[in-house]
Structures are given as C-alpha cells and as structure tokens.
C-alpha cells in the first residue's frame, strides 16, 4: 500500500485532497510560476503602457485634448482659441 506524501513547506493548496474538476477550473493554483513567461508578460504590459503614454504625450504636444460628447463618446479635439 502506498503511503500518502507528506506536504512540504510552501505546497499550500497543492497538498490538499481535491477533485480533478477543481484542479482543472483552478489551474493557476496548482501550476508552478514560470519566470520566463512572467517576464515576457511584464515586458509586454510595460511596452503597451509606454506606447499609450507616448501617444498621449504626442497628441497633447500637438494641441489636442480629450473631449467627451453628449452621448459619452471620447475623442481628441484640437484646442481652439477664442480669437480663431
């Protein structure tokens, strides 16, 4: 007869007895962290945020601002002077 494994420190919820359905639905609780994939995802998120910040800075430098219309739609509108 096979002796049940002793839970090791840091196993957390992996050491509990659960059904296969629970393991499939909550996969992220049982998967070990993958640093390479995590780094790629972090770089992608940082790149996306940097691009959004760059584009916003670019449009603000050109004299545009975000305007909200009556129906709630946002759009970039060129700033106008009262003298124009």
N, CA, C and O atoms as a GROMACS GRO file, in nm:
protein
  336
    1UNK      N    1   0.084  -0.117   0.000
    1UNK     CA    2   0.000   0.000   0.000
    1UNK      C    3   0.088   0.124   0.000
    1UNK      O    4   0.190   0.130   0.069
    2UNK      N    5   0.048   0.223  -0.079
    2UNK     CA    6   0.127   0.344  -0.095
    2UNK      C    7   0.099   0.441   0.021
    2UNK      O    8  -0.016   0.467   0.055
    3UNK      N    9   0.205   0.492   0.078
    3UNK     CA   10   0.193   0.585   0.189
    3UNK      C   11   0.168   0.725   0.131
    3UNK      O   12   0.238   0.765   0.038
    4UNK      N   13   0.070   0.803   0.185
    4UNK     CA   14   0.045   0.937   0.133
    4UNK      C   15   0.165   1.028   0.157
    4UNK      O   16   0.233   1.019   0.260
    5UNK      N   17   0.190   1.114   0.062
    5UNK     CA   18   0.305   1.204   0.071
    5UNK      C   19   0.280   1.309   0.179
    5UNK      O   20   0.168   1.358   0.196
    6UNK      N   21   0.385   1.342   0.249
    6UNK     CA   22   0.378   1.448   0.350
    6UNK      C   23   0.383   1.583   0.276
    6UNK      O   24   0.466   1.602   0.187
    7UNK      N   25   0.297   1.675   0.314
    7UNK     CA   26   0.304   1.806   0.249
    7UNK      C   27   0.434   1.878   0.285
    7UNK      O   28   0.474   1.884   0.401
    8UNK      N   29   0.498   1.932   0.184
    8UNK     CA   30   0.622   2.005   0.203
    8UNK      C   31   0.590   2.152   0.230
    8UNK      O   32   0.486   2.201   0.187
    9UNK      N   33   0.677   2.222   0.300
    9UNK     CA   34   0.652   2.365   0.323
    9UNK      C   35   0.645   2.439   0.189
    9UNK      O   36   0.728   2.419   0.101
   10UNK      N   37   0.545   2.524   0.176
   10UNK     CA   38   0.528   2.600   0.053
   10UNK      C   39   0.434   2.535  -0.046
   10UNK      O   40   0.406   2.594  -0.151
   11UNK      N   41   0.385   2.415  -0.018
   11UNK     CA   42   0.292   2.348  -0.110
   11UNK      C   43   0.156   2.417  -0.113
   11UNK      O   44   0.091   2.421  -0.217
   12UNK      N   45   0.114   2.470   0.000
   12UNK     CA   46  -0.013   2.542   0.006
   12UNK      C   47  -0.130   2.452  -0.028
   12UNK      O   48  -0.144   2.343   0.028
   13UNK      N   49  -0.215   2.497  -0.121
   13UNK     CA   50  -0.337   2.424  -0.155
   13UNK      C   51  -0.305   2.296  -0.234
   13UNK      O   52  -0.390   2.208  -0.243
   14UNK      N   53  -0.185   2.286  -0.290
   14UNK     CA   54  -0.149   2.165  -0.365
   14UNK      C   55  -0.147   2.042  -0.275
   14UNK      O   56  -0.163   1.930  -0.323
   15UNK      N   57  -0.127   2.062  -0.145
   15UNK     CA   58  -0.118   1.948  -0.055
   15UNK      C   59  -0.256   1.895  -0.014
   15UNK      O   60  -0.265   1.786   0.042
   16UNK      N   61  -0.362   1.970  -0.040
   16UNK     CA   62  -0.497   1.926  -0.004
   16UNK      C   63  -0.551   1.825  -0.104
   16UNK      O   64  -0.510   1.823  -0.220
   17UNK      N   65  -0.642   1.742  -0.057
   17UNK     CA   66  -0.708   1.645  -0.146
   17UNK      C   67  -0.826   1.715  -0.213
   17UNK      O   68  -0.918   1.760  -0.146
   18UNK      N   69  -0.823   1.725  -0.346
   18UNK     CA   70  -0.930   1.791  -0.420
   18UNK      C   71  -0.969   1.705  -0.539
   18UNK      O   72  -0.899   1.610  -0.576
   19UNK      N   73  -1.083   1.741  -0.600
   19UNK     CA   74  -1.128   1.666  -0.718
   19UNK      C   75  -1.056   1.718  -0.842
   19UNK      O   76  -0.999   1.828  -0.842
   20UNK      N   77  -1.060   1.638  -0.948
   20UNK     CA   78  -0.997   1.677  -1.074
   20UNK      C   79  -1.066   1.798  -1.135
   20UNK      O   80  -1.001   1.880  -1.201
   21UNK      N   81  -1.196   1.809  -1.115
   21UNK     CA   82  -1.271   1.923  -1.170
   21UNK      C   83  -1.220   2.053  -1.106
   21UNK      O   84  -1.199   2.153  -1.175
   22UNK      N   85  -1.199   2.051  -0.974
   22UNK     CA   86  -1.147   2.168  -0.904
   22UNK      C   87  -1.009   2.203  -0.956
   22UNK      O   88  -0.978   2.321  -0.971
   23UNK      N   89  -0.927   2.104  -0.982
   23UNK     CA   90  -0.792   2.129  -1.033
   23UNK      C   91  -0.795   2.189  -1.173
   23UNK      O   92  -0.713   2.274  -1.206
   24UNK      N   93  -0.888   2.145  -1.257
   24UNK     CA   94  -0.898   2.198  -1.393
   24UNK      C   95  -0.951   2.342  -1.391
   24UNK      O   96  -0.900   2.428  -1.463
   25UNK      N   97  -1.053   2.367  -1.311
   25UNK     CA   98  -1.113   2.500  -1.306
   25UNK      C   99  -1.018   2.602  -1.244
   25UNK      O  100  -1.014   2.717  -1.286
   26UNK      N  101  -0.940   2.560  -1.144
   26UNK     CA  102  -0.848   2.650  -1.075
   26UNK      C  103  -0.703   2.610  -1.105
   26UNK      O  104  -0.624   2.585  -1.014
   27UNK      N  105  -0.671   2.606  -1.231
   27UNK     CA  106  -0.539   2.561  -1.275
   27UNK      C  107  -0.426   2.645  -1.216
   27UNK      O  108  -0.321   2.593  -1.180
   28UNK      N  109  -0.449   2.778  -1.207
   28UNK     CA  110  -0.342   2.867  -1.161
   28UNK      C  111  -0.301   2.842  -1.016
   28UNK      O  112  -0.192   2.883  -0.975
   29UNK      N  113  -0.386   2.774  -0.939
   29UNK     CA  114  -0.349   2.742  -0.801
   29UNK      C  115  -0.248   2.627  -0.794
   29UNK      O  116  -0.175   2.615  -0.697
   30UNK      N  117  -0.245   2.544  -0.897
   30UNK     CA  118  -0.160   2.426  -0.896
   30UNK      C  119  -0.038   2.438  -0.986
   30UNK      O  120   0.057   2.361  -0.972
   31UNK      N  121  -0.039   2.532  -1.078
   31UNK     CA  122   0.075   2.549  -1.169
   31UNK      C  123   0.188   2.622  -1.096
   31UNK      O  124   0.164   2.716  -1.020
   32UNK      N  125   0.308   2.579  -1.120
   32UNK     CA  126   0.424   2.646  -1.062
   32UNK      C  127   0.454   2.770  -1.146
   32UNK      O  128   0.440   2.765  -1.268
   33UNK      N  129   0.496   2.880  -1.084
   33UNK     CA  130   0.525   3.002  -1.160
   33UNK      C  131   0.639   2.981  -1.259
   33UNK      O  132   0.739   2.918  -1.227
   34UNK      N  133   0.621   3.036  -1.378
   34UNK     CA  134   0.723   3.027  -1.482
   34UNK      C  135   0.780   3.168  -1.500
   34UNK      O  136   0.713   3.257  -1.553
   35UNK      N  137   0.903   3.188  -1.457
   35UNK     CA  138   0.964   3.322  -1.458
   35UNK      C  139   0.983   3.376  -1.599
   35UNK      O  140   0.973   3.497  -1.620
   36UNK      N  141   1.009   3.291  -1.695
   36UNK     CA  142   1.031   3.338  -1.833
   36UNK      C  143   0.901   3.395  -1.890
   36UNK      O  144   0.901   3.505  -1.945
   37UNK      N  145   0.792   3.323  -1.876
   37UNK     CA  146   0.663   3.370  -1.925
   37UNK      C  147   0.619   3.495  -1.850
   37UNK      O  148   0.564   3.588  -1.909
   38UNK      N  149   0.645   3.498  -1.719
   38UNK     CA  150   0.609   3.614  -1.638
   38UNK      C  151   0.688   3.737  -1.685
   38UNK      O  152   0.632   3.847  -1.689
   39UNK      N  153   0.814   3.721  -1.719
   39UNK     CA  154   0.897   3.831  -1.766
   39UNK      C  155   0.849   3.881  -1.901
   39UNK      O  156   0.844   4.002  -1.924
   40UNK      N  157   0.814   3.789  -1.991
   40UNK     CA  158   0.762   3.828  -2.123
   40UNK      C  159   0.632   3.906  -2.107
   40UNK      O  160   0.612   4.008  -2.173
   41UNK      N  161   0.544   3.860  -2.021
   41UNK     CA  162   0.417   3.929  -1.997
   41UNK      C  163   0.438   4.067  -1.937
   41UNK      O  164   0.371   4.163  -1.975
   42UNK      N  165   0.532   4.077  -1.842
   42UNK     CA  166   0.561   4.206  -1.780
   42UNK      C  167   0.618   4.303  -1.882
   42UNK      O  168   0.583   4.421  -1.881
   43UNK      N  169   0.706   4.256  -1.969
   43UNK     CA  170   0.762   4.342  -2.074
   43UNK      C  171   0.652   4.387  -2.172
   43UNK      O  172   0.652   4.502  -2.215
   44UNK      N  173   0.561   4.299  -2.206
   44UNK     CA  174   0.452   4.334  -2.297
   44UNK      C  175   0.361   4.439  -2.233
   44UNK      O  176   0.321   4.534  -2.300
   45UNK      N  177   0.329   4.423  -2.105
   45UNK     CA  178   0.244   4.521  -2.036
   45UNK      C  179   0.315   4.656  -2.027
   45UNK      O  180   0.254   4.760  -2.053
   46UNK      N  181   0.443   4.655  -1.990
   46UNK     CA  182   0.519   4.779  -1.978
   46UNK      C  183   0.530   4.848  -2.114
   46UNK      O  184   0.518   4.970  -2.123
   47UNK      N  185   0.552   4.770  -2.220
   47UNK     CA  186   0.559   4.827  -2.355
   47UNK      C  187   0.428   4.890  -2.397
   47UNK      O  188   0.428   4.997  -2.458
   48UNK      N  189   0.318   4.825  -2.366
   48UNK     CA  190   0.186   4.879  -2.401
   48UNK      C  191   0.158   5.009  -2.327
   48UNK      O  192   0.111   5.106  -2.386
   49UNK      N  193   0.189   5.011  -2.197
   49UNK     CA  194   0.168   5.133  -2.119
   49UNK      C  195   0.259   5.247  -2.167
   49UNK      O  196   0.217   5.362  -2.172
   50UNK      N  197   0.382   5.214  -2.201
   50UNK     CA  198   0.474   5.315  -2.251
   50UNK      C  199   0.424   5.372  -2.385
   50UNK      O  200   0.434   5.492  -2.408
   51UNK      N  201   0.372   5.287  -2.472
   51UNK     CA  202   0.320   5.333  -2.601
   51UNK      C  203   0.199   5.424  -2.581
   51UNK      O  204   0.188   5.527  -2.648
   52UNK      N  205   0.110   5.388  -2.491
   52UNK     CA  206  -0.008   5.471  -2.463
   52UNK      C  207   0.035   5.607  -2.408
   52UNK      O  208  -0.018   5.710  -2.448
   53UNK      N  209   0.132   5.606  -2.315
   53UNK     CA  210   0.181   5.732  -2.258
   53UNK      C  211   0.248   5.817  -2.366
   53UNK      O  212   0.230   5.939  -2.368
   54UNK      N  213   0.324   5.755  -2.454
   54UNK     CA  214   0.391   5.827  -2.563
   54UNK      C  215   0.288   5.891  -2.656
   54UNK      O  216   0.301   6.008  -2.692
   55UNK      N  217   0.187   5.816  -2.696
   55UNK     CA  218   0.086   5.869  -2.787
   55UNK      C  219   0.008   5.982  -2.722
   55UNK      O  220  -0.025   6.081  -2.787
   56UNK      N  221  -0.022   5.968  -2.594
   56UNK     CA  222  -0.095   6.074  -2.524
   56UNK      C  223  -0.009   6.202  -2.518
   56UNK      O  224  -0.059   6.312  -2.542
   57UNK      N  225   0.118   6.184  -2.486
   57UNK     CA  226   0.208   6.300  -2.480
   57UNK      C  227   0.222   6.365  -2.617
   57UNK      O  228   0.228   6.488  -2.628
   58UNK      N  229   0.228   6.284  -2.721
   58UNK     CA  230   0.242   6.334  -2.858
   58UNK      C  231   0.120   6.419  -2.897
   58UNK      O  232   0.136   6.529  -2.951
   59UNK      N  233  -0.001   6.369  -2.869
   59UNK     CA  234  -0.121   6.443  -2.906
   59UNK      C  235  -0.138   6.569  -2.823
   59UNK      O  236  -0.183   6.671  -2.874
   60UNK      N  237  -0.102   6.563  -2.694
   60UNK     CA  238  -0.111   6.682  -2.610
   60UNK      C  239  -0.012   6.788  -2.657
   60UNK      O  240  -0.040   6.907  -2.651
   61UNK      N  241   0.105   6.745  -2.703
   61UNK     CA  242   0.204   6.838  -2.756
   61UNK      C  243   0.159   6.904  -2.885
   61UNK      O  244   0.201   7.016  -2.915
   62UNK      N  245   0.074   6.837  -2.961
   62UNK     CA  246   0.024   6.893  -3.086
   62UNK      C  247  -0.095   6.985  -3.061
   62UNK      O  248  -0.143   7.049  -3.155
   63UNK      N  249  -0.142   6.995  -2.938
   63UNK     CA  250  -0.252   7.085  -2.907
   63UNK      C  251  -0.388   7.017  -2.904
   63UNK      O  252  -0.490   7.084  -2.918
   64UNK      N  253  -0.392   6.887  -2.885
   64UNK     CA  254  -0.518   6.814  -2.875
   64UNK      C  255  -0.552   6.787  -2.729
   64UNK      O  256  -0.463   6.782  -2.644
   65UNK      N  257  -0.680   6.770  -2.700
   65UNK     CA  258  -0.724   6.728  -2.568
   65UNK      C  259  -0.841   6.631  -2.583
   65UNK      O  260  -0.904   6.625  -2.689
   66UNK      N  261  -0.869   6.557  -2.478
   66UNK     CA  262  -0.978   6.459  -2.483
   66UNK      C  263  -1.109   6.531  -2.453
   66UNK      O  264  -1.122   6.595  -2.348
   67UNK      N  265  -1.205   6.522  -2.543
   67UNK     CA  266  -1.336   6.582  -2.524
   67UNK      C  267  -1.440   6.471  -2.517
   67UNK      O  268  -1.432   6.373  -2.590
   68UNK      N  269  -1.538   6.489  -2.429
   68UNK     CA  270  -1.647   6.392  -2.414
   68UNK      C  271  -1.773   6.455  -2.472
   68UNK      O  272  -1.813   6.564  -2.432
   69UNK      N  273  -1.835   6.385  -2.568
   69UNK     CA  274  -1.954   6.439  -2.633
   69UNK      C  275  -2.078   6.411  -2.547
   69UNK      O  276  -2.068   6.350  -2.441
   70UNK      N  277  -2.193   6.458  -2.594
   70UNK     CA  278  -2.318   6.442  -2.519
   70UNK      C  279  -2.356   6.295  -2.499
   70UNK      O  280  -2.417   6.260  -2.398
   71UNK      N  281  -2.322   6.209  -2.594
   71UNK     CA  282  -2.358   6.068  -2.583
   71UNK      C  283  -2.251   5.986  -2.511
   71UNK      O  284  -2.260   5.863  -2.508
   72UNK      N  285  -2.149   6.052  -2.452
   72UNK     CA  286  -2.048   5.982  -2.374
   72UNK      C  287  -1.929   5.933  -2.454
   72UNK      O  288  -1.845   5.861  -2.399
   73UNK      N  289  -1.919   5.969  -2.579
   73UNK     CA  290  -1.810   5.925  -2.665
   73UNK      C  291  -1.690   6.016  -2.646
   73UNK      O  292  -1.705   6.139  -2.647
   74UNK      N  293  -1.571   5.959  -2.631
   74UNK     CA  294  -1.449   6.038  -2.614
   74UNK      C  295  -1.377   6.052  -2.747
   74UNK      O  296  -1.372   5.958  -2.826
   75UNK      N  297  -1.322   6.171  -2.772
   75UNK     CA  298  -1.247   6.193  -2.895
   75UNK      C  299  -1.143   6.302  -2.869
   75UNK      O  300  -1.158   6.384  -2.778
   76UNK      N  301  -1.035   6.304  -2.951
   76UNK     CA  302  -0.933   6.406  -2.943
   76UNK      C  303  -0.977   6.525  -3.029
   76UNK      O  304  -1.011   6.508  -3.146
   77UNK      N  305  -0.976   6.643  -2.969
   77UNK     CA  306  -1.018   6.764  -3.038
   77UNK      C  307  -0.905   6.865  -3.029
   77UNK      O  308  -0.841   6.880  -2.925
   78UNK      N  309  -0.881   6.935  -3.140
   78UNK     CA  310  -0.776   7.038  -3.143
   78UNK      C  311  -0.821   7.157  -3.059
   78UNK      O  312  -0.936   7.201  -3.069
   79UNK      N  313  -0.730   7.208  -2.976
   79UNK     CA  314  -0.762   7.326  -2.893
   79UNK      C  315  -0.780   7.446  -2.984
   79UNK      O  316  -0.705   7.467  -3.079
   80UNK      N  317  -0.884   7.524  -2.952
   80UNK     CA  318  -0.913   7.644  -3.031
   80UNK      C  319  -0.905   7.766  -2.942
   80UNK      O  320  -0.941   7.762  -2.824
   81UNK      N  321  -0.858   7.873  -2.999
   81UNK     CA  322  -0.851   8.000  -2.929
   81UNK      C  323  -0.982   8.074  -2.953
   81UNK      O  324  -1.049   8.053  -3.054
   82UNK      N  325  -1.018   8.159  -2.861
   82UNK     CA  326  -1.140   8.241  -2.884
   82UNK      C  327  -1.118   8.342  -2.996
   82UNK      O  328  -1.214   8.398  -3.049
   83UNK      N  329  -0.993   8.365  -3.030
   83UNK     CA  330  -0.963   8.461  -3.136
   83UNK      C  331  -0.977   8.400  -3.274
   83UNK      O  332  -0.983   8.472  -3.373
   84UNK      N  333  -0.984   8.266  -3.282
   84UNK     CA  334  -0.995   8.200  -3.414
   84UNK      C  335  -1.137   8.200  -3.463
   84UNK      O  336  -1.166   8.149  -3.571
   0.00000   0.00000   0.00000
